[in-house]
Each structure stands twice: as C-alpha cells, then as structure tokens.
Amino acid sequence: MSDKEREILDVFKKLVPVLTDFEKEKLLAFGEGMAFKAAQQQKDSTSLADSIKKPPARAA
C-alpha cells in the first residue's frame, strides 16, 4: 500500500465515526460511483489495448 493510500484511509478512519448516517450514505454512494467509473475505465482501456494488439480479422 502506498503512502497516499495510507493517508486516505487514515483520514476516513477519523472521519467516518463523526458523520451522520445520511452523510455516511452520501459518502458510500460517492465511493461506489468512483469504483464503478474506475471499473468502466479499466474495462474500456483493456478493450482498447486488446483491439490494438489483435490484428483485424481478414475476410475469406
């Protein structure tokens, strides 16, 4: 784990206990949205990389 990742987790470790349930729900939704976007970007970049590596299929 990088220093930046540890720093992020330390901040959230201190933050979460003082949040209201509503604020926790908002934070969770935001994090889930970021995770979804990151997964989509990873999928898109993998698809692009795969298409670059594979030569186009030739017609018979």
Chimera marker file (.cmm) of the C-alpha trace (Angstrom):
<marker_set name="trace">
<marker id="1" x="0.000" y="0.000" z="0.000" r="1" g="1" b="0" radius="0.5"/>
<marker id="2" x="1.366" y="3.404" z="-0.933" r="1" g="1" b="0" radius="0.5"/>
<marker id="3" x="1.804" y="6.315" z="1.463" r="1" g="1" b="0" radius="0.5"/>
<marker id="4" x="-1.023" y="8.162" z="-0.290" r="1" g="1" b="0" radius="0.5"/>
<marker id="5" x="-3.358" y="5.175" z="0.157" r="1" g="1" b="0" radius="0.5"/>
<marker id="6" x="-2.492" y="5.027" z="3.873" r="1" g="1" b="0" radius="0.5"/>
<marker id="7" x="-3.136" y="8.760" z="4.185" r="1" g="1" b="0" radius="0.5"/>
<marker id="8" x="-6.550" y="8.416" z="2.536" r="1" g="1" b="0" radius="0.5"/>
<marker id="9" x="-7.523" y="5.544" z="4.830" r="1" g="1" b="0" radius="0.5"/>
<marker id="10" x="-6.321" y="7.430" z="7.915" r="1" g="1" b="0" radius="0.5"/>
<marker id="11" x="-8.467" y="10.430" z="7.011" r="1" g="1" b="0" radius="0.5"/>
<marker id="12" x="-11.545" y="8.253" z="6.509" r="1" g="1" b="0" radius="0.5"/>
<marker id="13" x="-10.812" y="6.291" z="9.687" r="1" g="1" b="0" radius="0.5"/>
<marker id="14" x="-11.102" y="9.572" z="11.616" r="1" g="1" b="0" radius="0.5"/>
<marker id="15" x="-13.971" y="10.965" z="9.549" r="1" g="1" b="0" radius="0.5"/>
<marker id="16" x="-16.494" y="8.118" z="9.441" r="1" g="1" b="0" radius="0.5"/>
<marker id="17" x="-17.235" y="7.928" z="13.188" r="1" g="1" b="0" radius="0.5"/>
<marker id="18" x="-18.283" y="11.609" z="13.293" r="1" g="1" b="0" radius="0.5"/>
<marker id="19" x="-20.543" y="11.531" z="10.237" r="1" g="1" b="0" radius="0.5"/>
<marker id="20" x="-24.309" y="11.305" z="10.449" r="1" g="1" b="0" radius="0.5"/>
<marker id="21" x="-25.980" y="8.271" z="8.880" r="1" g="1" b="0" radius="0.5"/>
<marker id="22" x="-27.082" y="10.492" z="5.995" r="1" g="1" b="0" radius="0.5"/>
<marker id="23" x="-23.509" y="11.726" z="5.424" r="1" g="1" b="0" radius="0.5"/>
<marker id="24" x="-22.256" y="8.130" z="5.549" r="1" g="1" b="0" radius="0.5"/>
<marker id="25" x="-24.801" y="7.154" z="2.884" r="1" g="1" b="0" radius="0.5"/>
<marker id="26" x="-23.669" y="10.051" z="0.691" r="1" g="1" b="0" radius="0.5"/>
<marker id="27" x="-20.011" y="9.122" z="1.153" r="1" g="1" b="0" radius="0.5"/>
<marker id="28" x="-20.749" y="5.477" z="0.374" r="1" g="1" b="0" radius="0.5"/>
<marker id="29" x="-22.680" y="6.413" z="-2.770" r="1" g="1" b="0" radius="0.5"/>
<marker id="30" x="-19.834" y="8.658" z="-3.893" r="1" g="1" b="0" radius="0.5"/>
<marker id="31" x="-17.272" y="5.900" z="-3.310" r="1" g="1" b="0" radius="0.5"/>
<marker id="32" x="-19.398" y="3.342" z="-5.147" r="1" g="1" b="0" radius="0.5"/>
<marker id="33" x="-19.742" y="5.767" z="-8.051" r="1" g="1" b="0" radius="0.5"/>
<marker id="34" x="-15.989" y="6.263" z="-8.192" r="1" g="1" b="0" radius="0.5"/>
<marker id="35" x="-15.441" y="2.495" z="-8.081" r="1" g="1" b="0" radius="0.5"/>
<marker id="36" x="-17.929" y="1.987" z="-10.919" r="1" g="1" b="0" radius="0.5"/>
<marker id="37" x="-16.281" y="4.686" z="-13.037" r="1" g="1" b="0" radius="0.5"/>
<marker id="38" x="-12.805" y="3.249" z="-12.398" r="1" g="1" b="0" radius="0.5"/>
<marker id="39" x="-14.003" y="-0.235" z="-13.384" r="1" g="1" b="0" radius="0.5"/>
<marker id="40" x="-15.544" y="1.146" z="-16.582" r="1" g="1" b="0" radius="0.5"/>
<marker id="41" x="-12.335" y="2.999" z="-17.454" r="1" g="1" b="0" radius="0.5"/>
<marker id="42" x="-10.296" y="-0.129" z="-16.777" r="1" g="1" b="0" radius="0.5"/>
<marker id="43" x="-12.653" y="-2.164" z="-18.968" r="1" g="1" b="0" radius="0.5"/>
<marker id="44" x="-12.508" y="0.442" z="-21.742" r="1" g="1" b="0" radius="0.5"/>
<marker id="45" x="-8.708" y="0.692" z="-21.652" r="1" g="1" b="0" radius="0.5"/>
<marker id="46" x="-8.411" y="-3.107" z="-21.624" r="1" g="1" b="0" radius="0.5"/>
<marker id="47" x="-10.765" y="-3.360" z="-24.600" r="1" g="1" b="0" radius="0.5"/>
<marker id="48" x="-8.774" y="-0.700" z="-26.442" r="1" g="1" b="0" radius="0.5"/>
<marker id="49" x="-5.476" y="-2.416" z="-25.622" r="1" g="1" b="0" radius="0.5"/>
<marker id="50" x="-6.871" y="-5.768" z="-26.800" r="1" g="1" b="0" radius="0.5"/>
<marker id="51" x="-8.073" y="-4.264" z="-30.068" r="1" g="1" b="0" radius="0.5"/>
<marker id="52" x="-4.660" y="-2.698" z="-30.674" r="1" g="1" b="0" radius="0.5"/>
<marker id="53" x="-2.846" y="-5.988" z="-30.008" r="1" g="1" b="0" radius="0.5"/>
<marker id="54" x="-5.095" y="-8.093" z="-32.226" r="1" g="1" b="0" radius="0.5"/>
<marker id="55" x="-4.835" y="-7.585" z="-35.978" r="1" g="1" b="0" radius="0.5"/>
<marker id="56" x="-8.174" y="-7.104" z="-37.717" r="1" g="1" b="0" radius="0.5"/>
<marker id="57" x="-9.812" y="-10.287" z="-38.987" r="1" g="1" b="0" radius="0.5"/>
<marker id="58" x="-9.457" y="-10.783" z="-42.714" r="1" g="1" b="0" radius="0.5"/>
<marker id="59" x="-12.404" y="-11.587" z="-44.909" r="1" g="1" b="0" radius="0.5"/>
<marker id="60" x="-12.200" y="-15.029" z="-46.500" r="1" g="1" b="0" radius="0.5"/>
<link id1="1" id2="2" r="1" g="1" b="0" radius="0.2"/>
<link id1="2" id2="3" r="1" g="1" b="0" radius="0.2"/>
<link id1="3" id2="4" r="1" g="1" b="0" radius="0.2"/>
<link id1="4" id2="5" r="1" g="1" b="0" radius="0.2"/>
<link id1="5" id2="6" r="1" g="1" b="0" radius="0.2"/>
<link id1="6" id2="7" r="1" g="1" b="0" radius="0.2"/>
<link id1="7" id2="8" r="1" g="1" b="0" radius="0.2"/>
<link id1="8" id2="9" r="1" g="1" b="0" radius="0.2"/>
<link id1="9" id2="10" r="1" g="1" b="0" radius="0.2"/>
<link id1="10" id2="11" r="1" g="1" b="0" radius="0.2"/>
<link id1="11" id2="12" r="1" g="1" b="0" radius="0.2"/>
<link id1="12" id2="13" r="1" g="1" b="0" radius="0.2"/>
<link id1="13" id2="14" r="1" g="1" b="0" radius="0.2"/>
<link id1="14" id2="15" r="1" g="1" b="0" radius="0.2"/>
<link id1="15" id2="16" r="1" g="1" b="0" radius="0.2"/>
<link id1="16" id2="17" r="1" g="1" b="0" radius="0.2"/>
<link id1="17" id2="18" r="1" g="1" b="0" radius="0.2"/>
<link id1="18" id2="19" r="1" g="1" b="0" radius="0.2"/>
<link id1="19" id2="20" r="1" g="1" b="0" radius="0.2"/>
<link id1="20" id2="21" r="1" g="1" b="0" radius="0.2"/>
<link id1="21" id2="22" r="1" g="1" b="0" radius="0.2"/>
<link id1="22" id2="23" r="1" g="1" b="0" radius="0.2"/>
<link id1="23" id2="24" r="1" g="1" b="0" radius="0.2"/>
<link id1="24" id2="25" r="1" g="1" b="0" radius="0.2"/>
<link id1="25" id2="26" r="1" g="1" b="0" radius="0.2"/>
<link id1="26" id2="27" r="1" g="1" b="0" radius="0.2"/>
<link id1="27" id2="28" r="1" g="1" b="0" radius="0.2"/>
<link id1="28" id2="29" r="1" g="1" b="0" radius="0.2"/>
<link id1="29" id2="30" r="1" g="1" b="0" radius="0.2"/>
<link id1="30" id2="31" r="1" g="1" b="0" radius="0.2"/>
<link id1="31" id2="32" r="1" g="1" b="0" radius="0.2"/>
<link id1="32" id2="33" r="1" g="1" b="0" radius="0.2"/>
<link id1="33" id2="34" r="1" g="1" b="0" radius="0.2"/>
<link id1="34" id2="35" r="1" g="1" b="0" radius="0.2"/>
<link id1="35" id2="36" r="1" g="1" b="0" radius="0.2"/>
<link id1="36" id2="37" r="1" g="1" b="0" radius="0.2"/>
<link id1="37" id2="38" r="1" g="1" b="0" radius="0.2"/>
<link id1="38" id2="39" r="1" g="1" b="0" radius="0.2"/>
<link id1="39" id2="40" r="1" g="1" b="0" radius="0.2"/>
<link id1="40" id2="41" r="1" g="1" b="0" radius="0.2"/>
<link id1="41" id2="42" r="1" g="1" b="0" radius="0.2"/>
<link id1="42" id2="43" r="1" g="1" b="0" radius="0.2"/>
<link id1="43" id2="44" r="1" g="1" b="0" radius="0.2"/>
<link id1="44" id2="45" r="1" g="1" b="0" radius="0.2"/>
<link id1="45" id2="46" r="1" g="1" b="0" radius="0.2"/>
<link id1="46" id2="47" r="1" g="1" b="0" radius="0.2"/>
<link id1="47" id2="48" r="1" g="1" b="0" radius="0.2"/>
<link id1="48" id2="49" r="1" g="1" b="0" radius="0.2"/>
<link id1="49" id2="50" r="1" g="1" b="0" radius="0.2"/>
<link id1="50" id2="51" r="1" g="1" b="0" radius="0.2"/>
<link id1="51" id2="52" r="1" g="1" b="0" radius="0.2"/>
<link id1="52" id2="53" r="1" g="1" b="0" radius="0.2"/>
<link id1="53" id2="54" r="1" g="1" b="0" radius="0.2"/>
<link id1="54" id2="55" r="1" g="1" b="0" radius="0.2"/>
<link id1="55" id2="56" r="1" g="1" b="0" radius="0.2"/>
<link id1="56" id2="57" r="1" g="1" b="0" radius="0.2"/>
<link id1="57" id2="58" r="1" g="1" b="0" radius="0.2"/>
<link id1="58" id2="59" r="1" g="1" b="0" radius="0.2"/>
<link id1="59" id2="60" r="1" g="1" b="0" radius="0.2"/>
</marker_set>
